[in-house]
Amino acid sequence: MKFVYIIEKADDGSYSAYVPDLPGCTTCADTVDEIRRSIKDAVDSYLDSLREHQEPIPTPSSVVETVEAA
């Protein structure tokens, strides 16, 4: 399963990431590289919790697109 995640930079220079298809699945770190490493752990933990509580695992449905602006 592949889930889309969004990385955002905060005013203080740190970063956070969230997974649109997994409400509440977030992580934060000081660098983008740290976010890339920690988001997998966040998703794995989230999915483990759903399985533990016998809740359905959402099907990934988010799509990534970009737009070029002038």
mmCIF file as Biopython writes it, N, C-alpha, C and O atoms, coordinates in Angstrom:
data_model
#
loop_
_atom_site.group_PDB
_atom_site.id
_atom_site.type_symbol
_atom_site.label_atom_id
_atom_site.label_alt_id
_atom_site.label_comp_id
_atom_site.label_asym_id
_atom_site.label_entity_id
_atom_site.label_seq_id
_atom_site.pdbx_PDB_ins_code
_atom_site.Cartn_x
_atom_site.Cartn_y
_atom_site.Cartn_z
_atom_site.occupancy
_atom_site.B_iso_or_equiv
_atom_site.auth_seq_id
_atom_site.auth_asym_id
_atom_site.pdbx_PDB_model_num
ATOM 1   N N  . MET A ? 1  ? 0.826   -1.174 0.000   1.0 0.0 1  A 1 
ATOM 2   C CA . MET A ? 1  ? 0.000   0.000  0.000   1.0 0.0 1  A 1 
ATOM 3   C C  . MET A ? 1  ? 0.878   1.249  0.000   1.0 0.0 1  A 1 
ATOM 4   O O  . MET A ? 1  ? 1.868   1.320  0.728   1.0 0.0 1  A 1 
ATOM 5   N N  . LYS A ? 2  ? 0.514   2.215  -0.808  1.0 0.0 2  A 1 
ATOM 6   C CA . LYS A ? 2  ? 1.252   3.474  -0.846  1.0 0.0 2  A 1 
ATOM 7   C C  . LYS A ? 2  ? 0.304   4.609  -0.486  1.0 0.0 2  A 1 
ATOM 8   O O  . LYS A ? 2  ? -0.756  4.766  -1.092  1.0 0.0 2  A 1 
ATOM 9   N N  . PHE A ? 3  ? 0.701   5.400  0.510   1.0 0.0 3  A 1 
ATOM 10  C CA . PHE A ? 3  ? -0.088  6.537  0.948   1.0 0.0 3  A 1 
ATOM 11  C C  . PHE A ? 3  ? 0.646   7.834  0.612   1.0 0.0 3  A 1 
ATOM 12  O O  . PHE A ? 3  ? 1.865   7.922  0.760   1.0 0.0 3  A 1 
ATOM 13  N N  . VAL A ? 4  ? -0.096  8.825  0.166   1.0 0.0 4  A 1 
ATOM 14  C CA . VAL A ? 4  ? 0.444   10.159 -0.079  1.0 0.0 4  A 1 
ATOM 15  C C  . VAL A ? 4  ? 0.655   10.845 1.263   1.0 0.0 4  A 1 
ATOM 16  O O  . VAL A ? 4  ? -0.170  10.718 2.168   1.0 0.0 4  A 1 
ATOM 17  N N  . TYR A ? 5  ? 1.768   11.576 1.391   1.0 0.0 5  A 1 
ATOM 18  C CA . TYR A ? 5  ? 1.938   12.418 2.572   1.0 0.0 5  A 1 
ATOM 19  C C  . TYR A ? 5  ? 2.386   13.805 2.131   1.0 0.0 5  A 1 
ATOM 20  O O  . TYR A ? 5  ? 3.032   13.982 1.098   1.0 0.0 5  A 1 
ATOM 21  N N  . ILE A ? 6  ? 2.019   14.775 2.951   1.0 0.0 6  A 1 
ATOM 22  C CA . ILE A ? 6  ? 2.297   16.181 2.675   1.0 0.0 6  A 1 
ATOM 23  C C  . ILE A ? 6  ? 3.302   16.677 3.707   1.0 0.0 6  A 1 
ATOM 24  O O  . ILE A ? 6  ? 3.138   16.438 4.904   1.0 0.0 6  A 1 
ATOM 25  N N  . ILE A ? 7  ? 4.335   17.363 3.247   1.0 0.0 7  A 1 
ATOM 26  C CA . ILE A ? 7  ? 5.321   17.966 4.141   1.0 0.0 7  A 1 
ATOM 27  C C  . ILE A ? 7  ? 5.109   19.473 4.122   1.0 0.0 7  A 1 
ATOM 28  O O  . ILE A ? 7  ? 5.002   20.086 3.060   1.0 0.0 7  A 1 
ATOM 29  N N  . GLU A ? 8  ? 5.050   20.061 5.313   1.0 0.0 8  A 1 
ATOM 30  C CA . GLU A ? 8  ? 4.907   21.511 5.426   1.0 0.0 8  A 1 
ATOM 31  C C  . GLU A ? 8  ? 6.005   22.065 6.324   1.0 0.0 8  A 1 
ATOM 32  O O  . GLU A ? 8  ? 6.379   21.448 7.322   1.0 0.0 8  A 1 
ATOM 33  N N  . LYS A ? 9  ? 6.518   23.242 5.955   1.0 0.0 9  A 1 
ATOM 34  C CA . LYS A ? 9  ? 7.535   23.908 6.765   1.0 0.0 9  A 1 
ATOM 35  C C  . LYS A ? 9  ? 6.854   24.894 7.706   1.0 0.0 9  A 1 
ATOM 36  O O  . LYS A ? 9  ? 6.000   25.672 7.280   1.0 0.0 9  A 1 
ATOM 37  N N  . ALA A ? 10 ? 7.224   24.865 8.965   1.0 0.0 10 A 1 
ATOM 38  C CA . ALA A ? 10 ? 6.661   25.772 9.964   1.0 0.0 10 A 1 
ATOM 39  C C  . ALA A ? 10 ? 7.462   27.066 10.016  1.0 0.0 10 A 1 
ATOM 40  O O  . ALA A ? 10 ? 8.577   27.146 9.499   1.0 0.0 10 A 1 
ATOM 41  N N  . ASP A ? 11 ? 6.881   28.065 10.641  1.0 0.0 11 A 1 
ATOM 42  C CA . ASP A ? 11 ? 7.542   29.366 10.772  1.0 0.0 11 A 1 
ATOM 43  C C  . ASP A ? 11 ? 8.872   29.270 11.517  1.0 0.0 11 A 1 
ATOM 44  O O  . ASP A ? 11 ? 9.782   30.062 11.273  1.0 0.0 11 A 1 
ATOM 45  N N  . ASP A ? 12 ? 8.984   28.302 12.424  1.0 0.0 12 A 1 
ATOM 46  C CA . ASP A ? 12 ? 10.217  28.165 13.212  1.0 0.0 12 A 1 
ATOM 47  C C  . ASP A ? 12 ? 11.303  27.369 12.487  1.0 0.0 12 A 1 
ATOM 48  O O  . ASP A ? 12 ? 12.381  27.145 13.037  1.0 0.0 12 A 1 
ATOM 49  N N  . GLY A ? 13 ? 11.019  26.936 11.240  1.0 0.0 13 A 1 
ATOM 50  C CA . GLY A ? 13 ? 12.007  26.202 10.459  1.0 0.0 13 A 1 
ATOM 51  C C  . GLY A ? 13 ? 11.887  24.692 10.563  1.0 0.0 13 A 1 
ATOM 52  O O  . GLY A ? 13 ? 12.560  23.971 9.826   1.0 0.0 13 A 1 
ATOM 53  N N  . SER A ? 14 ? 11.046  24.198 11.462  1.0 0.0 14 A 1 
ATOM 54  C CA . SER A ? 14 ? 10.841  22.752 11.569  1.0 0.0 14 A 1 
ATOM 55  C C  . SER A ? 14 ? 9.863   22.306 10.477  1.0 0.0 14 A 1 
ATOM 56  O O  . SER A ? 14 ? 9.338   23.130 9.728   1.0 0.0 14 A 1 
ATOM 57  N N  . TYR A ? 15 ? 9.631   21.013 10.396  1.0 0.0 15 A 1 
ATOM 58  C CA . TYR A ? 15 ? 8.749   20.455 9.379   1.0 0.0 15 A 1 
ATOM 59  C C  . TYR A ? 15 ? 7.733   19.529 10.023  1.0 0.0 15 A 1 
ATOM 60  O O  . TYR A ? 15 ? 7.996   18.918 11.059  1.0 0.0 15 A 1 
ATOM 61  N N  . SER A ? 16 ? 6.573   19.432 9.398   1.0 0.0 16 A 1 
ATOM 62  C CA . SER A ? 16 ? 5.583   18.452 9.815   1.0 0.0 16 A 1 
ATOM 63  C C  . SER A ? 16 ? 5.064   17.763 8.567   1.0 0.0 16 A 1 
ATOM 64  O O  . SER A ? 16 ? 5.167   18.286 7.458   1.0 0.0 16 A 1 
ATOM 65  N N  . ALA A ? 17 ? 4.510   16.590 8.768   1.0 0.0 17 A 1 
ATOM 66  C CA . ALA A ? 17 ? 3.945   15.837 7.655   1.0 0.0 17 A 1 
ATOM 67  C C  . ALA A ? 17 ? 2.664   15.169 8.116   1.0 0.0 17 A 1 
ATOM 68  O O  . ALA A ? 17 ? 2.520   14.802 9.282   1.0 0.0 17 A 1 
ATOM 69  N N  . TYR A ? 18 ? 1.739   15.020 7.184   1.0 0.0 18 A 1 
ATOM 70  C CA . TYR A ? 18 ? 0.497   14.318 7.497   1.0 0.0 18 A 1 
ATOM 71  C C  . TYR A ? 18 ? 0.074   13.494 6.286   1.0 0.0 18 A 1 
ATOM 72  O O  . TYR A ? 18 ? 0.497   13.744 5.157   1.0 0.0 18 A 1 
ATOM 73  N N  . VAL A ? 19 ? -0.772  12.507 6.556   1.0 0.0 19 A 1 
ATOM 74  C CA . VAL A ? 19 ? -1.255  11.589 5.527   1.0 0.0 19 A 1 
ATOM 75  C C  . VAL A ? 19 ? -2.751  11.847 5.346   1.0 0.0 19 A 1 
ATOM 76  O O  . VAL A ? 19 ? -3.536  11.504 6.230   1.0 0.0 19 A 1 
ATOM 77  N N  . PRO A ? 20 ? -3.166  12.440 4.229   1.0 0.0 20 A 1 
ATOM 78  C CA . PRO A ? 20 ? -4.578  12.787 4.048   1.0 0.0 20 A 1 
ATOM 79  C C  . PRO A ? 20 ? -5.544  11.612 4.205   1.0 0.0 20 A 1 
ATOM 80  O O  . PRO A ? 20 ? -6.661  11.796 4.688   1.0 0.0 20 A 1 
ATOM 81  N N  . ASP A ? 21 ? -5.134  10.425 3.810   1.0 0.0 21 A 1 
ATOM 82  C CA . ASP A ? 21 ? -6.017  9.261  3.882   1.0 0.0 21 A 1 
ATOM 83  C C  . ASP A ? 21 ? -6.058  8.612  5.271   1.0 0.0 21 A 1 
ATOM 84  O O  . ASP A ? 21 ? -6.852  7.701  5.505   1.0 0.0 21 A 1 
ATOM 85  N N  . LEU A ? 22 ? -5.209  9.076  6.188   1.0 0.0 22 A 1 
ATOM 86  C CA . LEU A ? 22 ? -5.162  8.524  7.540   1.0 0.0 22 A 1 
ATOM 87  C C  . LEU A ? 22 ? -5.308  9.676  8.537   1.0 0.0 22 A 1 
ATOM 88  O O  . LEU A ? 22 ? -4.305  10.179 9.042   1.0 0.0 22 A 1 
ATOM 89  N N  . PRO A ? 23 ? -6.529  10.097 8.826   1.0 0.0 23 A 1 
ATOM 90  C CA . PRO A ? 23 ? -6.749  11.246 9.702   1.0 0.0 23 A 1 
ATOM 91  C C  . PRO A ? 23 ? -6.013  11.119 11.033  1.0 0.0 23 A 1 
ATOM 92  O O  . PRO A ? 23 ? -6.138  10.116 11.736  1.0 0.0 23 A 1 
ATOM 93  N N  . GLY A ? 24 ? -5.249  12.147 11.362  1.0 0.0 24 A 1 
ATOM 94  C CA . GLY A ? 24 ? -4.498  12.148 12.613  1.0 0.0 24 A 1 
ATOM 95  C C  . GLY A ? 24 ? -3.119  11.538 12.517  1.0 0.0 24 A 1 
ATOM 96  O O  . GLY A ? 24 ? -2.368  11.556 13.492  1.0 0.0 24 A 1 
ATOM 97  N N  . CYS A ? 25 ? -2.769  10.996 11.360  1.0 0.0 25 A 1 
ATOM 98  C CA . CYS A ? 25 ? -1.441  10.411 11.185  1.0 0.0 25 A 1 
ATOM 99  C C  . CYS A ? 25 ? -0.477  11.527 10.806  1.0 0.0 25 A 1 
ATOM 100 O O  . CYS A ? 25 ? -0.455  11.987 9.665   1.0 0.0 25 A 1 
ATOM 101 N N  . THR A ? 26 ? 0.321   11.954 11.782  1.0 0.0 26 A 1 
ATOM 102 C CA . THR A ? 26 ? 1.234   13.074 11.590  1.0 0.0 26 A 1 
ATOM 103 C C  . THR A ? 26 ? 2.590   12.772 12.206  1.0 0.0 26 A 1 
ATOM 104 O O  . THR A ? 26 ? 2.740   11.849 13.007  1.0 0.0 26 A 1 
ATOM 105 N N  . THR A ? 27 ? 3.558   13.563 11.818  1.0 0.0 27 A 1 
ATOM 106 C CA . THR A ? 27 ? 4.880   13.506 12.431  1.0 0.0 27 A 1 
ATOM 107 C C  . THR A ? 27 ? 5.537   14.871 12.246  1.0 0.0 27 A 1 
ATOM 108 O O  . THR A ? 27 ? 5.128   15.656 11.391  1.0 0.0 27 A 1 
ATOM 109 N N  . CYS A ? 28 ? 6.543   15.140 13.045  1.0 0.0 28 A 1 
ATOM 110 C CA . CYS A ? 28 ? 7.273   16.395 12.887  1.0 0.0 28 A 1 
ATOM 111 C C  . CYS A ? 28 ? 8.750   16.142 13.141  1.0 0.0 28 A 1 
ATOM 112 O O  . CYS A ? 28 ? 9.129   15.183 13.814  1.0 0.0 28 A 1 
ATOM 113 N N  . ALA A ? 29 ? 9.580   17.028 12.587  1.0 0.0 29 A 1 
ATOM 114 C CA . ALA A ? 29 ? 11.033  16.870 12.705  1.0 0.0 29 A 1 
ATOM 115 C C  . ALA A ? 29 ? 11.706  18.183 12.342  1.0 0.0 29 A 1 
ATOM 116 O O  . ALA A ? 29 ? 11.062  19.133 11.896  1.0 0.0 29 A 1 
ATOM 117 N N  . ASP A ? 30 ? 13.007  18.211 12.544  1.0 0.0 30 A 1 
ATOM 118 C CA . ASP A ? 30 ? 13.779  19.420 12.246  1.0 0.0 30 A 1 
ATOM 119 C C  . ASP A ? 30 ? 14.176  19.538 10.784  1.0 0.0 30 A 1 
ATOM 120 O O  . ASP A ? 30 ? 14.445  20.640 10.304  1.0 0.0 30 A 1 
ATOM 121 N N  . THR A ? 31 ? 14.219  18.411 10.063  1.0 0.0 31 A 1 
ATOM 122 C CA . THR A ? 31 ? 14.628  18.440 8.661   1.0 0.0 31 A 1 
ATOM 123 C C  . THR A ? 31 ? 13.694  17.585 7.802   1.0 0.0 31 A 1 
ATOM 124 O O  . THR A ? 31 ? 12.981  16.717 8.306   1.0 0.0 31 A 1 
ATOM 125 N N  . VAL A ? 32 ? 13.715  17.849 6.509   1.0 0.0 32 A 1 
ATOM 126 C CA . VAL A ? 32 ? 12.912  17.051 5.579   1.0 0.0 32 A 1 
ATOM 127 C C  . VAL A ? 32 ? 13.396  15.599 5.571   1.0 0.0 32 A 1 
ATOM 128 O O  . VAL A ? 32 ? 12.587  14.676 5.492   1.0 0.0 32 A 1 
ATOM 129 N N  . ASP A ? 33 ? 14.710  15.398 5.652   1.0 0.0 33 A 1 
ATOM 130 C CA . ASP A ? 33 ? 15.225  14.026 5.680   1.0 0.0 33 A 1 
ATOM 131 C C  . ASP A ? 33 ? 14.693  13.260 6.880   1.0 0.0 33 A 1 
ATOM 132 O O  . ASP A ? 33 ? 14.355  12.082 6.766   1.0 0.0 33 A 1 
ATOM 133 N N  . GLU A ? 34 ? 14.616  13.921 8.033   1.0 0.0 34 A 1 
ATOM 134 C CA . GLU A ? 34 ? 14.063  13.272 9.228   1.0 0.0 34 A 1 
ATOM 135 C C  . GLU A ? 34 ? 12.582  12.954 9.040   1.0 0.0 34 A 1 
ATOM 136 O O  . GLU A ? 34 ? 12.105  11.907 9.478   1.0 0.0 34 A 1 
ATOM 137 N N  . ILE A ? 35 ? 11.862  13.859 8.392   1.0 0.0 35 A 1 
ATOM 138 C CA . ILE A ? 35 ? 10.436  13.616 8.111   1.0 0.0 35 A 1 
ATOM 139 C C  . ILE A ? 35 ? 10.280  12.388 7.233   1.0 0.0 35 A 1 
ATOM 140 O O  . ILE A ? 35 ? 9.428   11.538 7.492   1.0 0.0 35 A 1 
ATOM 141 N N  . ARG A ? 36 ? 11.094  12.293 6.206   1.0 0.0 36 A 1 
ATOM 142 C CA . ARG A ? 36 ? 10.999  11.144 5.290   1.0 0.0 36 A 1 
ATOM 143 C C  . ARG A ? 36 ? 11.233  9.830  6.014   1.0 0.0 36 A 1 
ATOM 144 O O  . ARG A ? 36 ? 10.623  8.814  5.683   1.0 0.0 36 A 1 
ATOM 145 N N  . ARG A ? 37 ? 12.124  9.853  7.009   1.0 0.0 37 A 1 
ATOM 146 C CA . ARG A ? 37 ? 12.369  8.630  7.779   1.0 0.0 37 A 1 
ATOM 147 C C  . ARG A ? 37 ? 11.237  8.352  8.765   1.0 0.0 37 A 1 
ATOM 148 O O  . ARG A ? 37 ? 10.854  7.199  8.962   1.0 0.0 37 A 1 
ATOM 149 N N  . SER A ? 38 ? 10.707  9.393  9.377   1.0 0.0 38 A 1 
ATOM 150 C CA . SER A ? 38 ? 9.731   9.179  10.446  1.0 0.0 38 A 1 
ATOM 151 C C  . SER A ? 38 ? 8.305   8.955  9.942   1.0 0.0 38 A 1 
ATOM 152 O O  . SER A ? 38 ? 7.492   8.374  10.661  1.0 0.0 38 A 1 
ATOM 153 N N  . ILE A ? 39 ? 7.986   9.394  8.739   1.0 0.0 39 A 1 
ATOM 154 C CA . ILE A ? 39 ? 6.609   9.228  8.267   1.0 0.0 39 A 1 
ATOM 155 C C  . ILE A ? 39 ? 6.268   7.757  8.088   1.0 0.0 39 A 1 
ATOM 156 O O  . ILE A ? 39 ? 5.128   7.360  8.331   1.0 0.0 39 A 1 
ATOM 157 N N  . LYS A ? 40 ? 7.216   6.950  7.674   1.0 0.0 40 A 1 
ATOM 158 C CA . LYS A ? 40 ? 6.943   5.519  7.532   1.0 0.0 40 A 1 
ATOM 159 C C  . LYS A ? 40 ? 6.606   4.906  8.880   1.0 0.0 40 A 1 
ATOM 160 O O  . LYS A ? 40 ? 5.675   4.107  8.983   1.0 0.0 40 A 1 
ATOM 161 N N  . ASP A ? 41 ? 7.357   5.273  9.917   1.0 0.0 41 A 1 
ATOM 162 C CA . ASP A ? 41 ? 7.058   4.774  11.263  1.0 0.0 41 A 1 
ATOM 163 C C  . ASP A ? 41 ? 5.671   5.227  11.710  1.0 0.0 41 A 1 
ATOM 164 O O  . ASP A ? 41 ? 4.932   4.459  12.325  1.0 0.0 41 A 1 
ATOM 165 N N  . ALA A ? 42 ? 5.321   6.476  11.400  1.0 0.0 42 A 1 
ATOM 166 C CA . ALA A ? 42 ? 4.004   6.990  11.787  1.0 0.0 42 A 1 
ATOM 167 C C  . ALA A ? 42 ? 2.887   6.209  11.091  1.0 0.0 42 A 1 
ATOM 168 O O  . ALA A ? 42 ? 1.891   5.851  11.720  1.0 0.0 42 A 1 
ATOM 169 N N  . VAL A ? 43 ? 3.056   5.947  9.801   1.0 0.0 43 A 1 
ATOM 170 C CA . VAL A ? 43 ? 2.045   5.193  9.054   1.0 0.0 43 A 1 
ATOM 171 C C  . VAL A ? 43 ? 1.978   3.758  9.568   1.0 0.0 43 A 1 
ATOM 172 O O  . VAL A ? 43 ? 0.887   3.231  9.782   1.0 0.0 43 A 1 
ATOM 173 N N  . ASP A ? 44 ? 3.128   3.122  9.767   1.0 0.0 44 A 1 
ATOM 174 C CA . ASP A ? 44 ? 3.134   1.745  10.279  1.0 0.0 44 A 1 
ATOM 175 C C  . ASP A ? 44 ? 2.445   1.654  11.638  1.0 0.0 44 A 1 
ATOM 176 O O  . ASP A ? 44 ? 1.670   0.729  11.879  1.0 0.0 44 A 1 
ATOM 177 N N  . SER A ? 45 ? 2.721   2.602  12.520  1.0 0.0 45 A 1 
ATOM 178 C CA . SER A ? 45 ? 2.095   2.608  13.847  1.0 0.0 45 A 1 
ATOM 179 C C  . SER A ? 45 ? 0.585   2.830  13.735  1.0 0.0 45 A 1 
ATOM 180 O O  . SER A ? 45 ? -0.198  2.191  14.439  1.0 0.0 45 A 1 
ATOM 181 N N  . TYR A ? 46 ? 0.194   3.723  12.862  1.0 0.0 46 A 1 
ATOM 182 C CA . TYR A ? 46 ? -1.223  4.010  12.649  1.0 0.0 46 A 1 
ATOM 183 C C  . TYR A ? 46 ? -1.952  2.744  12.173  1.0 0.0 46 A 1 
ATOM 184 O O  . TYR A ? 46 ? -2.998  2.376  12.710  1.0 0.0 46 A 1 
ATOM 185 N N  . LEU A ? 47 ? -1.382  2.089  11.159  1.0 0.0 47 A 1 
ATOM 186 C CA . LEU A ? 47 ? -2.005  0.879  10.622  1.0 0.0 47 A 1 
ATOM 187 C C  . LEU A ? 47 ? -2.012  -0.247 11.653  1.0 0.0 47 A 1 
ATOM 188 O O  . LEU A ? 47 ? -2.988  -0.990 11.747  1.0 0.0 47 A 1 
ATOM 189 N N  . ASP A ? 48 ? -0.936  -0.381 12.425  1.0 0.0 48 A 1 
ATOM 190 C CA . ASP A ? 48 ? -0.903  -1.387 13.491  1.0 0.0 48 A 1 
ATOM 191 C C  . ASP A ? 48 ? -2.020  -1.152 14.491  1.0 0.0 48 A 1 
ATOM 192 O O  . ASP A ? 48 ? -2.660  -2.101 14.943  1.0 0.0 48 A 1 
ATOM 193 N N  . SER A ? 49 ? -2.258  0.099  14.839  1.0 0.0 49 A 1 
ATOM 194 C CA . SER A ? 49 ? -3.326  0.429  15.781  1.0 0.0 49 A 1 
ATOM 195 C C  . SER A ? 49 ? -4.699  0.072  15.212  1.0 0.0 49 A 1 
ATOM 196 O O  . SER A ? 49 ? -5.548  -0.469 15.919  1.0 0.0 49 A 1 
ATOM 197 N N  . LEU A ? 50 ? -4.911  0.378  13.933  1.0 0.0 50 A 1 
ATOM 198 C CA . LEU A ? 50 ? -6.182  0.002  13.310  1.0 0.0 50 A 1 
ATOM 199 C C  . LEU A ? 50 ? -6.381  -1.509 13.355  1.0 0.0 50 A 1 
ATOM 200 O O  . LEU A ? 50 ? -7.469  -1.982 13.683  1.0 0.0 50 A 1 
ATOM 201 N N  . ARG A ? 51 ? -5.348  -2.261 13.031  1.0 0.0 51 A 1 
ATOM 202 C CA . ARG A ? 51 ? -5.445  -3.731 13.057  1.0 0.0 51 A 1 
ATOM 203 C C  . ARG A ? 51 ? -5.721  -4.236 14.471  1.0 0.0 51 A 1 
ATOM 204 O O  . ARG A ? 51 ? -6.552  -5.121 14.678  1.0 0.0 51 A 1 
ATOM 205 N N  . GLU A ? 52 ? -5.011  -3.659 15.440  1.0 0.0 52 A 1 
ATOM 206 C CA . GLU A ? 52 ? -5.173  -4.050 16.838  1.0 0.0 52 A 1 
ATOM 207 C C  . GLU A ? 52 ? -6.610  -3.851 17.315  1.0 0.0 52 A 1 
ATOM 208 O O  . GLU A ? 52 ? -7.135  -4.654 18.086  1.0 0.0 52 A 1 
ATOM 209 N N  . HIS A ? 53 ? -7.233  -2.780 16.850  1.0 0.0 53 A 1 
ATOM 210 C CA . HIS A ? 53 ? -8.603  -2.460 17.258  1.0 0.0 53 A 1 
ATOM 211 C C  . HIS A ? 53 ? -9.640  -3.001 16.272  1.0 0.0 53 A 1 
ATOM 212 O O  . HIS A ? 53 ? -10.823 -2.672 16.354  1.0 0.0 53 A 1 
ATOM 213 N N  . GLN A ? 54 ? -9.181  -3.825 15.351  1.0 0.0 54 A 1 
ATOM 214 C CA . GLN A ? 54 ? -10.036 -4.451 14.345  1.0 0.0 54 A 1 
ATOM 215 C C  . GLN A ? 54 ? -10.864 -3.424 13.574  1.0 0.0 54 A 1 
ATOM 216 O O  . GLN A ? 54 ? -12.045 -3.631 13.297  1.0 0.0 54 A 1 
ATOM 217 N N  . GLU A ? 55 ? -10.215 -2.321 13.240  1.0 0.0 55 A 1 
ATOM 218 C CA . GLU A ? 55 ? -10.855 -1.282 12.449  1.0 0.0 55 A 1 
ATOM 219 C C  . GLU A ? 55 ? -10.380 -1.406 11.000  1.0 0.0 55 A 1 
ATOM 220 O O  . GLU A ? 55 ? -9.273  -1.883 10.749  1.0 0.0 55 A 1 
ATOM 221 N N  . PRO A ? 56 ? -11.204 -0.983 10.056  1.0 0.0 56 A 1 
ATOM 222 C CA . PRO A ? 56 ? -10.811 -1.113 8.646   1.0 0.0 56 A 1 
ATOM 223 C C  . PRO A ? 56 ? -9.638  -0.196 8.287   1.0 0.0 56 A 1 
ATOM 224 O O  . PRO A ? 56 ? -9.510  0.912  8.808   1.0 0.0 56 A 1 
ATOM 225 N N  . ILE A ? 57 ? -8.812  -0.677 7.406   1.0 0.0 57 A 1 
ATOM 226 C CA . ILE A ? 57 ? -7.703  0.120  6.899   1.0 0.0 57 A 1 
ATOM 227 C C  . ILE A ? 57 ? -8.190  0.839  5.647   1.0 0.0 57 A 1 
ATOM 228 O O  . ILE A ? 57 ? -8.631  0.203  4.691   1.0 0.0 57 A 1 
ATOM 229 N N  . PRO A ? 58 ? -8.107  2.176  5.657   1.0 0.0 58 A 1 
ATOM 230 C CA . PRO A ? 58 ? -8.571  2.926  4.490   1.0 0.0 58 A 1 
ATOM 231 C C  . PRO A ? 58 ? -7.768  2.586  3.232   1.0 0.0 58 A 1 
ATOM 232 O O  . PRO A ? 58 ? -6.560  2.351  3.288   1.0 0.0 58 A 1 
ATOM 233 N N  . THR A ? 59 ? -8.450  2.566  2.131   1.0 0.0 59 A 1 
ATOM 234 C CA . THR A ? 59 ? -7.786  2.389  0.847   1.0 0.0 59 A 1 
ATOM 235 C C  . THR A ? 59 ? -7.172  3.728  0.445   1.0 0.0 59 A 1 
ATOM 236 O O  . THR A ? 59 ? -7.854  4.752  0.470   1.0 0.0 59 A 1 
ATOM 237 N N  . PRO A ? 60 ? -5.896  3.728  0.075   1.0 0.0 60 A 1 
ATOM 238 C CA . PRO A ? 60 ? -5.292  4.989  -0.367  1.0 0.0 60 A 1 
ATOM 239 C C  . PRO A ? 60 ? -6.076  5.566  -1.545  1.0 0.0 60 A 1 
ATOM 240 O O  . PRO A ? 60 ? -6.346  4.873  -2.526  1.0 0.0 60 A 1 
ATOM 241 N N  . SER A ? 61 ? -6.434  6.838  -1.433  1.0 0.0 61 A 1 
ATOM 242 C CA . SER A ? 61 ? -7.223  7.450  -2.511  1.0 0.0 61 A 1 
ATOM 243 C C  . SER A ? 61 ? -6.717  8.827  -2.919  1.0 0.0 61 A 1 
ATOM 244 O O  . SER A ? 61 ? -7.161  9.369  -3.931  1.0 0.0 61 A 1 
ATOM 245 N N  . SER A ? 62 ? -5.801  9.401  -2.153  1.0 0.0 62 A 1 
ATOM 246 C CA . SER A ? 62 ? -5.278  10.722 -2.500  1.0 0.0 62 A 1 
ATOM 247 C C  . SER A ? 62 ? -4.402  10.640 -3.735  1.0 0.0 62 A 1 
ATOM 248 O O  . SER A ? 62 ? -3.727  9.638  -3.972  1.0 0.0 62 A 1 
ATOM 249 N N  . VAL A ? 63 ? -4.425  11.701 -4.511  1.0 0.0 63 A 1 
ATOM 250 C CA . VAL A ? 63 ? -3.651  11.790 -5.739  1.0 0.0 63 A 1 
ATOM 251 C C  . VAL A ? 63 ? -2.776  13.036 -5.654  1.0 0.0 63 A 1 
ATOM 252 O O  . VAL A ? 63 ? -3.218  14.078 -5.172  1.0 0.0 63 A 1 
ATOM 253 N N  . VAL A ? 64 ? -1.556  12.929 -6.115  1.0 0.0 64 A 1 
ATOM 254 C CA . VAL A ? 64 ? -0.633  14.066 -6.101  1.0 0.0 64 A 1 
ATOM 255 C C  . VAL A ? 64 ? -0.556  14.675 -7.492  1.0 0.0 64 A 1 
ATOM 256 O O  . VAL A ? 64 ? -0.329  13.979 -8.481  1.0 0.0 64 A 1 
ATOM 257 N N  . GLU A ? 65 ? -0.744  15.959 -7.547  1.0 0.0 65 A 1 
ATOM 258 C CA . GLU A ? 65 ? -0.609  16.726 -8.787  1.0 0.0 65 A 1 
ATOM 259 C C  . GLU A ? 65 ? 0.141   17.996 -8.442  1.0 0.0 65 A 1 
ATOM 260 O O  . GLU A ? 65 ? 0.121   18.438 -7.293  1.0 0.0 65 A 1 
ATOM 261 N N  . THR A ? 66 ? 0.787   18.574 -9.405  1.0 0.0 66 A 1 
ATOM 262 C CA . THR A ? 66 ? 1.427   19.869 -9.209  1.0 0.0 66 A 1 
ATOM 263 C C  . THR A ? 66 ? 0.962   20.807 -10.319 1.0 0.0 66 A 1 
ATOM 264 O O  . THR A ? 66 ? 0.478   20.378 -11.367 1.0 0.0 66 A 1 
ATOM 265 N N  . VAL A ? 67 ? 1.124   22.078 -10.057 1.0 0.0 67 A 1 
ATOM 266 C CA . VAL A ? 67 ? 0.779   23.077 -11.060 1.0 0.0 67 A 1 
ATOM 267 C C  . VAL A ? 67 ? 1.961   24.024 -11.182 1.0 0.0 67 A 1 
ATOM 268 O O  . VAL A ? 67 ? 2.553   24.420 -10.178 1.0 0.0 67 A 1 
ATOM 269 N N  . GLU A ? 68 ? 2.299   24.380 -12.393 1.0 0.0 68 A 1 
ATOM 270 C CA . GLU A ? 68 ? 3.376   25.336 -12.613 1.0 0.0 68 A 1 
ATOM 271 C C  . GLU A ? 68 ? 2.752   26.721 -12.720 1.0 0.0 68 A 1 
ATOM 272 O O  . GLU A ? 68 ? 1.843   26.952 -13.516 1.0 0.0 68 A 1 
ATOM 273 N N  . ALA A ? 69 ? 3.254   27.623 -11.910 1.0 0.0 69 A 1 
ATOM 274 C CA . ALA A ? 69 ? 2.718   28.988 -11.914 1.0 0.0 69 A 1 
ATOM 275 C C  . ALA A ? 69 ? 3.765   29.959 -12.441 1.0 0.0 69 A 1 
ATOM 276 O O  . ALA A ? 69 ? 4.967   29.730 -12.310 1.0 0.0 69 A 1 
ATOM 277 N N  . ALA A ? 70 ? 3.299   31.024 -13.025 1.0 0.0 70 A 1 
ATOM 278 C CA . ALA A ? 70 ? 4.205   32.039 -13.588 1.0 0.0 70 A 1 
ATOM 279 C C  . ALA A ? 70 ? 4.831   32.869 -12.494 1.0 0.0 70 A 1 
ATOM 280 O O  . ALA A ? 70 ? 5.619   33.771 -12.778 1.0 0.0 70 A 1 
#
